[in-house]
Amino acid sequence: MIKIAGIIAGIAGAIALAGCTTAQGDSGAAFLKDASSTATLVGQSSATVTVRGPYDAAMACISKIPEVHSLKIGVGLIADQTGKVNTATEDGTGAFVGNGASNMFNSALAQVGVQLIELSPEYRADIDWVGAKGIKGAIAMPNYMLMGSVSSLDFLPGSMGTFQVFGIGPGSRAYTALGSMDTRLVTLPYGSTDGGLTVATSSAAKQFAAVEDKFGVGTFVGSGNGLTYASFEVDNGHREPMQSTLRFLVDYEVVDLLGNFIDSLSAARKISDRRSAVAECRTLLQMEGAPAPQTTQVASAT
């Protein structure tokens, strides 16, 4: 009876200490604290909010370059080519990286003010349906295609530590994943310009971190043939939301890709020299920790 009472007391202590362990955490938990709390707040809120990221200032900067607004760009399929599938989920299996990157690029390009041309498979199917009805009309065509993929997702070795005295003690595990994206801007045939020319490229990577804290109690209960080992464990974990922070990687790529293209046009003297303006925008890309004024930041990119 004393043993059972001790187990119950230990379980209560485990729940309390697990909460303390999670609140204090280690360096990984500390840097995930804000992302987890704000993401939960948005998820529980009844209001719909506009997701703002750490690169909004850089996007606003690149949108001030006049030549950006004359670009006619269509977005191709930005596919998940990581080959990574998550099977350890409570709500079913699926890819670690979502397939919404193409739509994210459309939103980001529209935000910076390019002339966005719709080229999704759904739209092309609608055009075929309209054409089959005998309806005729002009269709806007892009001068450039944005193409690429989410090219890699690597899980890096992490750290794990436990400490127990008489079967009671905390434990912690931390690990990181590194995802990368590669994009390019390719010409379509128009005027005297040949199609298939890659005029700009960009490659960026994003690190995702996760921390799992736990506290466990274990002891022997009973005596003789009825001796049994009983244990109880409380787990709590934090992980950066991959799908939300994928949008931040997309925002970064848009600024970097358009900046590279404007730089190349300036170097070839095809437009006014905008290299100093692009350099200013690149400086803002490095200030990712500072969200734009009057915005809601869901998570911090690192």
Contacts in CASP RR format, 6 or more apart in sequence:
PFRMAT RR
TARGET T0000
AUTHOR 0000-0000-0000
METHOD contacts of the structure
MODEL  1
MIKIAGIIAGIAGAIALAGCTTAQGDSGAAFLKDASSTATLVGQSSATVT
VRGPYDAAMACISKIPEVHSLKIGVGLIADQTGKVNTATEDGTGAFVGNG
ASNMFNSALAQVGVQLIELSPEYRADIDWVGAKGIKGAIAMPNYMLMGSV
SSLDFLPGSMGTFQVFGIGPGSRAYTALGSMDTRLVTLPYGSTDGGLTVA
TSSAAKQFAAVEDKFGVGTFVGSGNGLTYASFEVDNGHREPMQSTLRFLV
DYEVVDLLGNFIDSLSAARKISDRRSAVAECRTLLQMEGAPAPQTTQVAS
AT
3 219 0 8 1.000
3 220 0 8 1.000
3 221 0 8 1.000
3 222 0 8 1.000
4 221 0 8 1.000
6 219 0 8 1.000
7 217 0 8 1.000
7 218 0 8 1.000
7 219 0 8 1.000
7 221 0 8 1.000
7 230 0 8 1.000
7 232 0 8 1.000
10 168 0 8 1.000
10 217 0 8 1.000
10 232 0 8 1.000
11 217 0 8 1.000
11 232 0 8 1.000
13 215 0 8 1.000
13 217 0 8 1.000
14 168 0 8 1.000
14 215 0 8 1.000
14 216 0 8 1.000
14 217 0 8 1.000
14 232 0 8 1.000
14 233 0 8 1.000
14 234 0 8 1.000
15 234 0 8 1.000
17 169 0 8 1.000
17 170 0 8 1.000
17 215 0 8 1.000
18 170 0 8 1.000
18 213 0 8 1.000
18 214 0 8 1.000
18 215 0 8 1.000
18 234 0 8 1.000
18 235 0 8 1.000
18 236 0 8 1.000
19 213 0 8 1.000
19 215 0 8 1.000
19 234 0 8 1.000
19 236 0 8 1.000
21 170 0 8 1.000
21 171 0 8 1.000
21 172 0 8 1.000
21 213 0 8 1.000
21 214 0 8 1.000
21 215 0 8 1.000
21 236 0 8 1.000
22 29 0 8 1.000
22 213 0 8 1.000
22 236 0 8 1.000
22 237 0 8 1.000
22 238 0 8 1.000
25 172 0 8 1.000
25 211 0 8 1.000
25 213 0 8 1.000
26 172 0 8 1.000
26 174 0 8 1.000
26 211 0 8 1.000
28 174 0 8 1.000
28 209 0 8 1.000
28 211 0 8 1.000
29 174 0 8 1.000
29 211 0 8 1.000
29 213 0 8 1.000
29 238 0 8 1.000
31 209 0 8 1.000
31 302 0 8 1.000
32 209 0 8 1.000
32 210 0 8 1.000
32 211 0 8 1.000
32 238 0 8 1.000
32 239 0 8 1.000
32 240 0 8 1.000
33 238 0 8 1.000
34 299 0 8 1.000
34 300 0 8 1.000
35 238 0 8 1.000
35 240 0 8 1.000
35 241 0 8 1.000
35 298 0 8 1.000
35 299 0 8 1.000
35 300 0 8 1.000
36 238 0 8 1.000
38 296 0 8 1.000
38 297 0 8 1.000
38 298 0 8 1.000
38 299 0 8 1.000
39 241 0 8 1.000
39 244 0 8 1.000
39 298 0 8 1.000
39 299 0 8 1.000
42 49 0 8 1.000
42 296 0 8 1.000
42 298 0 8 1.000
49 296 0 8 1.000
50 295 0 8 1.000
50 296 0 8 1.000
51 244 0 8 1.000
51 247 0 8 1.000
51 296 0 8 1.000
51 298 0 8 1.000
52 291 0 8 1.000
52 292 0 8 1.000
52 295 0 8 1.000
52 296 0 8 1.000
52 297 0 8 1.000
52 298 0 8 1.000
53 247 0 8 1.000
53 248 0 8 1.000
53 251 0 8 1.000
53 291 0 8 1.000
53 292 0 8 1.000
53 295 0 8 1.000
53 297 0 8 1.000
53 298 0 8 1.000
53 301 0 8 1.000
54 248 0 8 1.000
54 288 0 8 1.000
54 289 0 8 1.000
54 290 0 8 1.000
54 291 0 8 1.000
54 297 0 8 1.000
54 300 0 8 1.000
54 301 0 8 1.000
55 248 0 8 1.000
55 251 0 8 1.000
55 252 0 8 1.000
55 255 0 8 1.000
55 284 0 8 1.000
55 285 0 8 1.000
55 288 0 8 1.000
55 301 0 8 1.000
56 251 0 8 1.000
56 291 0 8 1.000
56 292 0 8 1.000
56 295 0 8 1.000
57 284 0 8 1.000
57 287 0 8 1.000
57 290 0 8 1.000
57 292 0 8 1.000
58 251 0 8 1.000
58 252 0 8 1.000
58 255 0 8 1.000
58 281 0 8 1.000
58 282 0 8 1.000
58 284 0 8 1.000
58 285 0 8 1.000
59 108 0 8 1.000
59 111 0 8 1.000
59 112 0 8 1.000
59 251 0 8 1.000
59 254 0 8 1.000
59 255 0 8 1.000
60 292 0 8 1.000
61 255 0 8 1.000
61 277 0 8 1.000
61 280 0 8 1.000
61 281 0 8 1.000
61 284 0 8 1.000
62 68 0 8 1.000
62 112 0 8 1.000
62 254 0 8 1.000
62 255 0 8 1.000
62 258 0 8 1.000
62 259 0 8 1.000
62 278 0 8 1.000
62 281 0 8 1.000
63 69 0 8 1.000
63 111 0 8 1.000
63 112 0 8 1.000
63 113 0 8 1.000
64 277 0 8 1.000
65 262 0 8 1.000
65 274 0 8 1.000
65 277 0 8 1.000
65 278 0 8 1.000
65 281 0 8 1.000
67 262 0 8 1.000
67 265 0 8 1.000
67 271 0 8 1.000
67 274 0 8 1.000
68 112 0 8 1.000
68 113 0 8 1.000
68 114 0 8 1.000
68 258 0 8 1.000
68 262 0 8 1.000
69 113 0 8 1.000
69 114 0 8 1.000
69 115 0 8 1.000
70 115 0 8 1.000
71 114 0 8 1.000
71 115 0 8 1.000
71 143 0 8 1.000
71 144 0 8 1.000
71 258 0 8 1.000
71 261 0 8 1.000
72 114 0 8 1.000
72 115 0 8 1.000
72 117 0 8 1.000
72 140 0 8 1.000
72 141 0 8 1.000
72 142 0 8 1.000
72 143 0 8 1.000
72 144 0 8 1.000
73 109 0 8 1.000
73 114 0 8 1.000
73 115 0 8 1.000
73 116 0 8 1.000
73 117 0 8 1.000
73 142 0 8 1.000
73 143 0 8 1.000
73 144 0 8 1.000
73 145 0 8 1.000
73 146 0 8 1.000
73 185 0 8 1.000
74 109 0 8 1.000
74 116 0 8 1.000
74 117 0 8 1.000
74 118 0 8 1.000
74 119 0 8 1.000
74 142 0 8 1.000
74 144 0 8 1.000
74 145 0 8 1.000
74 146 0 8 1.000
75 102 0 8 1.000
75 105 0 8 1.000
75 106 0 8 1.000
75 109 0 8 1.000
75 116 0 8 1.000
75 119 0 8 1.000
75 120 0 8 1.000
75 145 0 8 1.000
75 146 0 8 1.000
76 102 0 8 1.000
76 119 0 8 1.000
76 145 0 8 1.000
76 146 0 8 1.000
76 147 0 8 1.000
76 148 0 8 1.000
77 102 0 8 1.000
78 100 0 8 1.000
78 101 0 8 1.000
78 102 0 8 1.000
78 104 0 8 1.000
78 105 0 8 1.000
78 146 0 8 1.000
78 147 0 8 1.000
78 148 0 8 1.000
78 149 0 8 1.000
78 150 0 8 1.000
78 181 0 8 1.000
78 183 0 8 1.000
79 99 0 8 1.000
79 101 0 8 1.000
79 148 0 8 1.000
79 149 0 8 1.000
79 150 0 8 1.000
80 95 0 8 1.000
80 97 0 8 1.000
80 98 0 8 1.000
80 99 0 8 1.000
80 101 0 8 1.000
80 149 0 8 1.000
80 150 0 8 1.000
81 149 0 8 1.000
81 150 0 8 1.000
81 151 0 8 1.000
81 152 0 8 1.000
82 95 0 8 1.000
82 96 0 8 1.000
82 97 0 8 1.000
82 150 0 8 1.000
82 151 0 8 1.000
82 152 0 8 1.000
82 153 0 8 1.000
82 179 0 8 1.000
83 95 0 8 1.000
83 153 0 8 1.000
84 95 0 8 1.000
84 96 0 8 1.000
84 97 0 8 1.000
84 153 0 8 1.000
85 93 0 8 1.000
85 94 0 8 1.000
85 95 0 8 1.000
85 96 0 8 1.000
86 93 0 8 1.000
86 94 0 8 1.000
86 95 0 8 1.000
86 96 0 8 1.000
87 93 0 8 1.000
87 94 0 8 1.000
96 153 0 8 1.000
96 177 0 8 1.000
96 242 0 8 1.000
97 150 0 8 1.000
97 153 0 8 1.000
97 179 0 8 1.000
97 242 0 8 1.000
97 243 0 8 1.000
97 246 0 8 1.000
98 242 0 8 1.000
98 243 0 8 1.000
98 246 0 8 1.000
101 150 0 8 1.000
101 181 0 8 1.000
101 246 0 8 1.000
101 250 0 8 1.000
102 120 0 8 1.000
104 246 0 8 1.000
104 247 0 8 1.000
104 250 0 8 1.000
105 146 0 8 1.000
105 250 0 8 1.000
105 253 0 8 1.000
105 254 0 8 1.000
106 116 0 8 1.000
108 247 0 8 1.000
108 250 0 8 1.000
108 251 0 8 1.000
108 254 0 8 1.000
109 116 0 8 1.000
109 146 0 8 1.000
109 254 0 8 1.000
110 116 0 8 1.000
112 254 0 8 1.000
112 255 0 8 1.000
112 258 0 8 1.000
114 258 0 8 1.000
117 140 0 8 1.000
117 141 0 8 1.000
117 142 0 8 1.000
119 142 0 8 1.000
119 145 0 8 1.000
127 139 0 8 1.000
141 188 0 8 1.000
141 190 0 8 1.000
142 188 0 8 1.000
143 187 0 8 1.000
143 188 0 8 1.000
143 190 0 8 1.000
143 193 0 8 1.000
144 185 0 8 1.000
144 186 0 8 1.000
144 187 0 8 1.000
144 188 0 8 1.000
144 199 0 8 1.000
145 185 0 8 1.000
145 186 0 8 1.000
145 187 0 8 1.000
145 188 0 8 1.000
146 183 0 8 1.000
146 184 0 8 1.000
146 185 0 8 1.000
146 257 0 8 1.000
147 183 0 8 1.000
147 184 0 8 1.000
147 185 0 8 1.000
147 186 0 8 1.000
148 181 0 8 1.000
148 182 0 8 1.000
148 183 0 8 1.000
148 184 0 8 1.000
149 181 0 8 1.000
149 182 0 8 1.000
150 179 0 8 1.000
150 180 0 8 1.000
150 181 0 8 1.000
150 246 0 8 1.000
151 180 0 8 1.000
151 181 0 8 1.000
151 182 0 8 1.000
152 178 0 8 1.000
152 179 0 8 1.000
152 180 0 8 1.000
153 177 0 8 1.000
153 178 0 8 1.000
153 179 0 8 1.000
153 180 0 8 1.000
154 177 0 8 1.000
154 178 0 8 1.000
154 179 0 8 1.000
155 175 0 8 1.000
155 176 0 8 1.000
155 177 0 8 1.000
156 175 0 8 1.000
156 176 0 8 1.000
156 177 0 8 1.000
156 178 0 8 1.000
157 175 0 8 1.000
158 173 0 8 1.000
158 174 0 8 1.000
158 175 0 8 1.000
158 176 0 8 1.000
159 173 0 8 1.000
159 174 0 8 1.000
159 175 0 8 1.000
160 171 0 8 1.000
160 172 0 8 1.000
160 173 0 8 1.000
160 174 0 8 1.000
161 171 0 8 1.000
161 172 0 8 1.000
161 173 0 8 1.000
162 169 0 8 1.000
162 170 0 8 1.000
162 171 0 8 1.000
162 172 0 8 1.000
163 169 0 8 1.000
163 170 0 8 1.000
163 171 0 8 1.000
164 216 0 8 1.000
166 219 0 8 1.000
167 216 0 8 1.000
167 217 0 8 1.000
167 218 0 8 1.000
167 219 0 8 1.000
167 231 0 8 1.000
168 216 0 8 1.000
168 217 0 8 1.000
168 218 0 8 1.000
168 219 0 8 1.000
169 215 0 8 1.000
169 216 0 8 1.000
169 217 0 8 1.000
170 213 0 8 1.000
170 214 0 8 1.000
170 215 0 8 1.000
170 216 0 8 1.000
171 213 0 8 1.000
171 214 0 8 1.000
171 215 0 8 1.000
172 211 0 8 1.000
172 212 0 8 1.000
172 213 0 8 1.000
172 214 0 8 1.000
173 211 0 8 1.000
173 212 0 8 1.000
174 209 0 8 1.000
174 210 0 8 1.000
174 211 0 8 1.000
174 212 0 8 1.000
175 209 0 8 1.000
175 210 0 8 1.000
176 207 0 8 1.000
176 208 0 8 1.000
176 209 0 8 1.000
176 210 0 8 1.000
177 207 0 8 1.000
177 208 0 8 1.000
177 209 0 8 1.000
177 210 0 8 1.000
177 242 0 8 1.000
178 205 0 8 1.000
178 206 0 8 1.000
178 207 0 8 1.000
178 208 0 8 1.000
179 205 0 8 1.000
179 206 0 8 1.000
179 207 0 8 1.000
179 208 0 8 1.000
179 249 0 8 1.000
180 203 0 8 1.000
180 204 0 8 1.000
180 205 0 8 1.000
180 206 0 8 1.000
181 203 0 8 1.000
181 204 0 8 1.000
181 205 0 8 1.000
181 206 0 8 1.000
181 249 0 8 1.000
181 250 0 8 1.000
181 253 0 8 1.000
182 201 0 8 1.000
182 202 0 8 1.000
182 203 0 8 1.000
183 201 0 8 1.000
183 202 0 8 1.000
183 203 0 8 1.000
183 253 0 8 1.000
183 257 0 8 1.000
184 198 0 8 1.000
184 200 0 8 1.000
184 201 0 8 1.000
184 202 0 8 1.000
184 257 0 8 1.000
185 198 0 8 1.000
185 199 0 8 1.000
185 200 0 8 1.000
185 201 0 8 1.000
185 257 0 8 1.000
185 261 0 8 1.000
186 195 0 8 1.000
186 196 0 8 1.000
186 197 0 8 1.000
186 198 0 8 1.000
186 199 0 8 1.000
187 193 0 8 1.000
187 194 0 8 1.000
187 195 0 8 1.000
187 196 0 8 1.000
187 197 0 8 1.000
187 199 0 8 1.000
188 195 0 8 1.000
188 196 0 8 1.000
189 195 0 8 1.000
199 261 0 8 1.000
199 264 0 8 1.000
200 257 0 8 1.000
200 258 0 8 1.000
200 259 0 8 1.000
200 260 0 8 1.000
200 261 0 8 1.000
200 264 0 8 1.000
201 257 0 8 1.000
201 260 0 8 1.000
202 253 0 8 1.000
202 256 0 8 1.000
202 257 0 8 1.000
202 260 0 8 1.000
204 249 0 8 1.000
204 252 0 8 1.000
204 253 0 8 1.000
204 256 0 8 1.000
206 245 0 8 1.000
206 246 0 8 1.000
206 248 0 8 1.000
206 249 0 8 1.000
206 301 0 8 1.000
206 302 0 8 1.000
207 302 0 8 1.000
208 239 0 8 1.000
208 240 0 8 1.000
208 242 0 8 1.000
208 245 0 8 1.000
209 239 0 8 1.000
209 240 0 8 1.000
209 302 0 8 1.000
210 237 0 8 1.000
210 238 0 8 1.000
210 239 0 8 1.000
210 240 0 8 1.000
211 237 0 8 1.000
211 238 0 8 1.000
211 239 0 8 1.000
212 235 0 8 1.000
212 236 0 8 1.000
212 237 0 8 1.000
212 238 0 8 1.000
213 235 0 8 1.000
213 236 0 8 1.000
213 237 0 8 1.000
214 233 0 8 1.000
214 234 0 8 1.000
214 235 0 8 1.000
214 236 0 8 1.000
215 233 0 8 1.000
215 234 0 8 1.000
216 231 0 8 1.000
216 232 0 8 1.000
216 233 0 8 1.000
216 234 0 8 1.000
217 231 0 8 1.000
217 232 0 8 1.000
217 233 0 8 1.000
218 229 0 8 1.000
218 230 0 8 1.000
218 231 0 8 1.000
218 232 0 8 1.000
219 229 0 8 1.000
219 230 0 8 1.000
219 231 0 8 1.000
220 227 0 8 1.000
220 228 0 8 1.000
220 229 0 8 1.000
220 230 0 8 1.000
221 227 0 8 1.000
221 228 0 8 1.000
221 229 0 8 1.000
221 230 0 8 1.000
222 228 0 8 1.000
240 299 0 8 1.000
241 298 0 8 1.000
241 299 0 8 1.000
244 298 0 8 1.000
244 299 0 8 1.000
245 299 0 8 1.000
245 301 0 8 1.000
248 288 0 8 1.000
248 299 0 8 1.000
248 301 0 8 1.000
249 301 0 8 1.000
252 285 0 8 1.000
252 301 0 8 1.000
255 281 0 8 1.000
255 282 0 8 1.000
255 285 0 8 1.000
256 282 0 8 1.000
256 285 0 8 1.000
259 278 0 8 1.000
259 281 0 8 1.000
259 282 0 8 1.000
262 271 0 8 1.000
262 274 0 8 1.000
262 275 0 8 1.000
262 277 0 8 1.000
262 278 0 8 1.000
263 274 0 8 1.000
263 275 0 8 1.000
263 278 0 8 1.000
265 271 0 8 1.000
265 274 0 8 1.000
266 272 0 8 1.000
266 273 0 8 1.000
266 274 0 8 1.000
266 275 0 8 1.000
266 278 0 8 1.000
267 275 0 8 1.000
288 300 0 8 1.000
288 301 0 8 1.000
288 302 0 8 1.000
289 300 0 8 1.000
289 301 0 8 1.000
291 297 0 8 1.000
END
